[in-house]
Amino acid sequence: SYDPAYFGNGTKLTVLGE
C-alpha cells in the first residue's frame, strides 16, 4: 500500500492494493 502521494501538479492520489 502507499500513503497519499502528492504530484508536481498538486494532485493528491491515494493508491491502495499495492
C-alpha positions in Angstrom: 0.0 0.0 0.0 1.0 3.6 -0.5 0.4 6.7 1.5 -1.3 9.5 -0.3 1.2 10.8 -2.9 1.4 14.4 -4.0 2.5 15.0 -7.6 4.1 18.1 -9.0 0.7 19.5 -10.2 -0.7 19.3 -6.7 -2.9 16.3 -7.5 -3.5 14.0 -4.5 -3.7 10.4 -5.3 -4.3 7.6 -2.8 -3.1 4.2 -4.1 -4.4 1.1 -2.4 -3.7 -2.6 -3.0 0.0 -2.2 -4.0 
